[in-house]
Amino acid sequence: MNTDYIKTFLAVYRAGSFVEVAKDQNLAPSSVSRSISALENLLKTRLFQRTTRNLTPTRAGEIYFERIAPLIEEMDLTHQSLIDAAATPSGRLRVTASVTYGQVVIAPRLKLFRERYPNIEVELLLSDGQVDLVNGQVDIAIRHGNLPDSTLVARKLANVTYRLVSSKTYLKQNGIPKSPDDLRQHELVTFVYDNFRYAWVFEANGDTCTLPIKPTLTISSAAAIRQCVIEGAGISLLADWMIEEDLRKGRLVELLPDWKVSGASSDSAIWLVYPSSRFIPAKSKAFANFLLS
């Protein structure tokens, strides 16, 4: 059977109009009508009731759509996956990440990615808000911490270790905490997010201590928190990926190194997230594998 007839039927069913489909496919309305008639003749069944003003699916047309649409979609996905598997990854790739992670981790690697995949045009969207992947036509999102239940597909990119840090200037003026409980006497700088704003969790030698905190500065940007702490504003909990160089160069000092410390959530990971789909484009696979390598 001619699959073009079936695809025309699906388009007409969804649009509810021969004319709309004809415009979309740059065809004459009579050509669309002939395709539907040809399909009806092959099936020996009327799929639409036609009047001068209305086009309405018959019950047979409704049943045919419900059963045939998933099969055609599966066929198209299979064909496209085989084509992409053999093709060089190409096209525009839209990626979203938090502002700080995008600046510190993703942006420095884009030159190398473009050298490997010159046919992929990368559009990096940096936002600390939750971008809607489907409505925003985003191919990949990079997200932190616990992921809410959804239809999105996720792969773990990295585990994150948080470190308790401050500047030498602050510690000289205010003393060095020797235990988690000592932090109650210090200026604390933290995120606005609930997992970090109200309590920090400390673990050592099998013991766990949840410390309620009352921050003196609460900020939505990790980069801004880092800068405040470097300038001597207090003590903060920051991810290893953003402060490794600061620790190495002495701009920041790690505190209570014998304790493992995190926010209230136990999930300290970074995730690659895709829109829900049985088929992931070659350009998205290329970028994900590049970050994971």
RODO-2510 file (C-alpha; in nm, 4 decimals, decimal comma):
residues 293
     n   res          X          Y          Z
     1     m     0,0000     0,0000     0,0000
     2     n     0,1215     0,3522    -0,0798
     3     t     0,2354     0,5079     0,2487
     4     d     0,2034     0,8547     0,0941
     5     y    -0,1727     0,8024     0,0864
     6     i    -0,1660     0,7084     0,4554
     7     k     0,0445     1,0104     0,5515
     8     t    -0,1936     1,2355     0,3603
     9     f    -0,4851     1,0778     0,5464
    10     l    -0,3130     1,1425     0,8813
    11     a    -0,2454     1,5035     0,7874
    12     v    -0,6043     1,5608     0,6757
    13     y    -0,7416     1,3938     0,9895
    14     r    -0,5314     1,6204     1,2128
    15     a    -0,6001     1,9375     1,0144
    16     g    -0,9658     1,8641     0,9408
    17     s    -0,9260     2,0184     0,5978
    18     f    -0,8082     1,9285     0,2474
    19     v    -0,7218     2,2932     0,1848
    20     e    -0,4963     2,3299     0,4908
    21     v    -0,3011     2,0180     0,4033
    22     a    -0,2722     2,1281     0,0420
    23     k    -0,1266     2,4633     0,1534
    24     d     0,1137     2,2986     0,3931
    25     q     0,2409     2,0523     0,1314
    26     n     0,2252     2,2981    -0,1603
    27     l    -0,0272     2,0849    -0,3480
    28     a    -0,3596     2,1463    -0,5155
    29     p    -0,6597     2,0571    -0,2932
    30     s    -0,7796     1,8232    -0,5686
    31     s    -0,4540     1,6266    -0,5385
    32     v    -0,5101     1,5786    -0,1650
    33     s    -0,8697     1,4743    -0,2302
    34     r    -0,7590     1,2193    -0,4886
    35     s    -0,5106     1,0660    -0,2429
    36     i    -0,7852     1,0213     0,0171
    37     s    -1,0203     0,8730    -0,2443
    38     a    -0,7486     0,6335    -0,3589
    39     l    -0,6931     0,5170    -0,0015
    40     e    -1,0673     0,4713     0,0534
    41     n    -1,0873     0,2646    -0,2645
    42     l    -0,8012     0,0439    -0,1464
    43     l    -0,9638    -0,0035     0,1929
    44     k    -1,3147    -0,0262     0,0454
    45     t    -1,4216     0,2023     0,3296
    46     r    -1,5228     0,5674     0,3511
    47     l    -1,2877     0,7521     0,5884
    48     f    -1,4453     1,0996     0,5783
    49     q    -1,7916     1,2427     0,5336
    50     r    -1,7607     1,5395     0,2963
    51     t    -1,9917     1,8384     0,2507
    52     t    -1,9230     2,1739     0,0923
    53     r    -1,8423     2,3179     0,4372
    54     n    -1,7366     2,0302     0,6588
    55     l    -1,5015     1,7349     0,6579
    56     t    -1,5782     1,4823     0,9333
    57     p    -1,4091     1,1466     0,9991
    58     t    -1,6365     0,8450     0,9873
    59     r    -1,6215     0,5910     1,2675
    60     a    -1,4067     0,3756     1,0371
    61     g    -1,1803     0,6767     0,9814
    62     e    -1,1418     0,7280     1,3575
    63     i    -1,0514     0,3627     1,4122
    64     y    -0,8072     0,3660     1,1203
    65     f    -0,6343     0,6786     1,2556
    66     e    -0,6013     0,5345     1,6069
    67     r    -0,4412     0,2168     1,4773
    68     i    -0,2326     0,3422     1,1866
    69     a    -0,0849     0,6632     1,3340
    70     p     0,1452     0,4841     1,5854
    71     l     0,2640     0,2441     1,3127
    72     i     0,3570     0,5263     1,0761
    73     e     0,5296     0,7144     1,3576
    74     e     0,7318     0,4045     1,4448
    75     m     0,8257     0,3548     1,0806
    76     d     0,9418     0,7158     1,0468
    77     l     1,1435     0,6959     1,3700
    78     t     1,3122     0,3770     1,2539
    79     h     1,3993     0,5251     0,9166
    80     q     1,5335     0,8441     1,0742
    81     s     1,7416     0,6584     1,3328
    82     l     1,9080     0,4541     1,0581
    83     i     1,9744     0,7654     0,8530
    84     d     2,1210     0,9512     1,1506
    85     a     2,3337     0,6543     1,2529
    86     a     2,5090     0,6690     0,9163
    87     a     2,5141     1,0469     0,8856
    88     t     2,7524     1,3005     1,0284
    89     p     2,5825     1,4740     1,3254
    90     s     2,4638     1,8137     1,2094
    91     g     2,2089     2,0892     1,2624
    92     r     2,1306     2,3345     1,5407
    93     l     2,1671     2,1952     1,8932
    94     r     1,9897     2,3865     2,1706
    95     v     2,1351     2,3208     2,5170
    96     t     2,0269     2,4777     2,8453
    97     a     2,2271     2,4858     3,1688
    98     s     2,2478     2,6908     3,4870
    99     v     2,4363     3,0169     3,4451
   100     t     2,7376     2,9228     3,6574
   101     y     2,7745     2,5641     3,5357
   102     g     2,7395     2,6804     3,1772
   103     q     3,0091     2,9447     3,2229
   104     v     3,2530     2,7327     3,4239
   105     v     3,2152     2,3850     3,2732
   106     i     3,0285     2,3907     2,9416
   107     a     3,1482     2,7075     2,7666
   108     p     3,5221     2,6241     2,7941
   109     r     3,4607     2,2920     2,6143
   110     l     3,2561     2,4237     2,3225
   111     k     3,5582     2,5049     2,1044
   112     l     3,6780     2,1430     2,1208
   113     f     3,3267     2,0135     2,0568
   114     r     3,2953     2,2341     1,7480
   115     e     3,6328     2,1109     1,6229
   116     r     3,5067     1,7529     1,6464
   117     y     3,1601     1,8260     1,5087
   118     p     3,1859     2,1276     1,2768
   119     n     2,8407     2,0611     1,1284
   120     i     2,6648     2,1135     1,4621
   121     e     2,5646     2,4696     1,5490
   122     v     2,5419     2,5013     1,9279
   123     e     2,3008     2,7391     2,0971
   124     l     2,3769     2,7501     2,4707
   125     l     2,0935     2,8943     2,6823
   126     l     2,2057     2,9852     3,0342
   127     s     1,9319     3,0231     3,2926
   128     d     1,8893     2,9412     3,6604
   129     g     1,5187     2,8877     3,5952
   130     q     1,3599     2,5612     3,4811
   131     v     1,3400     2,5782     3,1020
   132     d     1,0558     2,3841     2,9378
   133     l     1,2337     2,1511     2,6953
   134     v     0,9364     2,0796     2,4720
   135     n     0,7895     2,4289     2,4414
   136     g     1,1383     2,5803     2,4283
   137     q     1,2481     2,3340     2,1577
   138     v     1,5521     2,2427     2,3680
   139     d     1,7501     1,9293     2,2778
   140     i     1,9417     1,8807     2,6049
   141     a     1,9133     2,0283     2,9541
   142     i     2,1785     2,0029     3,2234
   143     r     2,0155     1,9919     3,5652
   144     h     2,1308     1,9580     3,9253
   145     g     2,0164     1,7544     4,2238
   146     n     1,6900     1,5637     4,2545
   147     l     1,4866     1,5384     3,9357
   148     p     1,1078     1,5532     3,9669
   149     d     0,9099     1,2667     3,8185
   150     s     0,8393     1,3442     3,4551
   151     t     0,8357     1,2007     3,1062
   152     l     1,1877     1,3312     3,0442
   153     v     1,4801     1,0964     2,9884
   154     a     1,7853     1,1495     3,2136
   155     r     2,1471     1,0289     3,2207
   156     k     2,3817     1,1034     3,5093
   157     l     2,6619     1,3318     3,3946
   158     a     2,8573     1,3542     3,7196
   159     n     2,8413     1,3209     4,0941
   160     v     2,9056     1,6413     4,2860
   161     t     3,1101     1,6837     4,6024
   162     y     3,0338     1,9930     4,8084
   163     r     3,3023     2,1628     5,0129
   164     l     3,2714     2,3983     5,3071
   165     v     3,4869     2,6992     5,2210
   166     s     3,5807     3,0487     5,3264
   167     s     3,8538     3,3053     5,2643
   168     k     4,1709     3,3485     5,4686
   169     t     4,0637     3,7045     5,5439
   170     y     3,7332     3,5963     5,6987
   171     l     3,8966     3,3186     5,9021
   172     k     4,1650     3,5562     6,0341
   173     q     3,8954     3,7928     6,1597
   174     n     3,6443     3,5351     6,2862
   175     g     3,8350     3,2179     6,3721
   176     i     3,8314     2,8697     6,2232
   177     p     3,5363     2,6380     6,3047
   178     k     3,6483     2,3063     6,4526
   179     s     3,3138     2,1245     6,4313
   180     p     2,9813     2,1589     6,2448
   181     d     2,8227     2,3060     6,5588
   182     d     3,0775     2,5915     6,5566
   183     l     2,9172     2,7189     6,2366
   184     r     2,6284     2,8574     6,4414
   185     q     2,8637     3,1382     6,5454
   186     h     2,9657     3,2291     6,1890
   187     e     2,8368     3,4275     5,8932
   188     l     2,6893     3,1789     5,6438
   189     v     2,6254     3,2399     5,2747
   190     t     2,4000     3,0014     5,0864
   191     f     2,1550     2,9404     4,8021
   192     v     1,7898     3,0427     4,7991
   193     y     1,6931     2,6809     4,7249
   194     d     1,5326     2,4848     5,0090
   195     n     1,7901     2,2030     4,9960
   196     f     2,0647     2,4471     5,1017
   197     r     1,8834     2,7321     5,2729
   198     y     1,7663     2,5750     5,5976
   199     a     2,0043     2,2906     5,6843
   200     w     2,3369     2,1331     5,5901
   201     v     2,4142     1,7651     5,6465
   202     f     2,7516     1,6458     5,7798
   203     e     2,8789     1,2863     5,7795
   204     a     3,1967     1,1406     5,9324
   205     n     3,2912     0,7952     6,0623
   206     g     2,9360     0,6702     6,0215
   207     d     2,7861     0,9613     6,2156
   208     t     2,5390     1,2021     6,0552
   209     c     2,4656     1,5512     6,1808
   210     t     2,1961     1,7749     6,0343
   211     l     2,2755     2,1348     6,1189
   212     p     1,9936     2,3915     6,0940
   213     i     2,1391     2,7127     5,9562
   214     k     2,0434     3,0807     5,9580
   215     p     2,2308     3,2364     5,6650
   216     t     2,3209     3,6029     5,6706
   217     l     2,3315     3,6111     5,2895
   218     t     2,0992     3,4096     5,0660
   219     i     2,1737     3,4287     4,6920
   220     s     2,0325     3,2594     4,3807
   221     s     2,3611     3,2527     4,1864
   222     a     2,6487     3,0176     4,2697
   223     a     2,8919     3,2550     4,0999
   224     a     2,7738     3,5415     4,3208
   225     i     2,8057     3,3269     4,6339
   226     r     3,1601     3,2313     4,5363
   227     q     3,2561     3,5954     4,4854
   228     c     3,1044     3,7008     4,8182
   229     v     3,2977     3,4301     5,0012
   230     i     3,6248     3,5202     4,8270
   231     e     3,5689     3,8802     4,9407
   232     g     3,5351     3,7635     5,3025
   233     a     3,1564     3,7657     5,3479
   234     g     3,1462     3,4343     5,5336
   235     i     3,1406     3,0564     5,4975
   236     s     2,9566     2,8691     5,2244
   237     l     2,8913     2,5272     5,0766
   238     l     3,0022     2,5159     4,7115
   239     a     3,0405     2,2447     4,4476
   240     d     3,3870     2,1121     4,3736
   241     w     3,3577     2,1799     3,9991
   242     m     3,3481     2,5553     4,0529
   243     i     3,6093     2,6095     4,3274
   244     e     3,8957     2,3677     4,2484
   245     e     4,1168     2,6458     4,1139
   246     d     4,0244     2,8771     4,4029
   247     l     4,1389     2,6133     4,6517
   248     r     4,4559     2,5444     4,4570
   249     k     4,5490     2,9130     4,4367
   250     g     4,4529     2,9888     4,7965
   251     r     4,1619     3,2226     4,7223
   252     l     3,9466     2,9854     4,9285
   253     v     4,0234     2,7497     5,2171
   254     e     3,8412     2,4216     5,2819
   255     l     3,6962     2,3826     5,6320
   256     l     3,6156     2,0638     5,8263
   257     p     3,7772     1,8437     5,5563
   258     d     3,7155     1,5277     5,7600
   259     w     3,3415     1,5736     5,7200
   260     k     3,1400     1,4955     5,4083
   261     v     2,8948     1,7815     5,3729
   262     s     2,5932     1,8406     5,1502
   263     g     2,2610     2,0179     5,1314
   264     a     1,9507     1,8615     5,2821
   265     s     1,9002     1,6496     4,9681
   266     s     2,1004     1,3287     4,9442
   267     d     2,1165     1,3501     4,5638
   268     s     2,4149     1,5643     4,4654
   269     a     2,4400     1,4867     4,0963
   270     i     2,4340     1,6587     3,7610
   271     w     2,2087     1,5148     3,4921
   272     l     2,1750     1,5278     3,1157
   273     v     1,8051     1,5497     3,0389
   274     y     1,6343     1,4929     2,7023
   275     p     1,2747     1,5471     2,5936
   276     s     1,0859     1,2200     2,6190
   277     s     1,1381     1,0315     2,2963
   278     r     1,2212     0,6856     2,1736
   279     f     1,4594     0,8472     1,9299
   280     i     1,7428     1,0813     2,0286
   281     p     1,8957     1,2770     1,7369
   282     a     2,2574     1,2134     1,6428
   283     k     2,3553     1,5705     1,7347
   284     s     2,2217     1,5202     2,0903
   285     k     2,3982     1,1859     2,1264
   286     a     2,7230     1,3427     2,0060
   287     f     2,7044     1,6236     2,2628
   288     a     2,6049     1,3925     2,5480
   289     n     2,8854     1,1470     2,4734
   290     f     3,1320     1,4360     2,4455
   291     l     3,0399     1,5627     2,7930
   292     l     3,0485     1,2121     2,9374
   293     s     3,3901     1,1310     2,7923
***
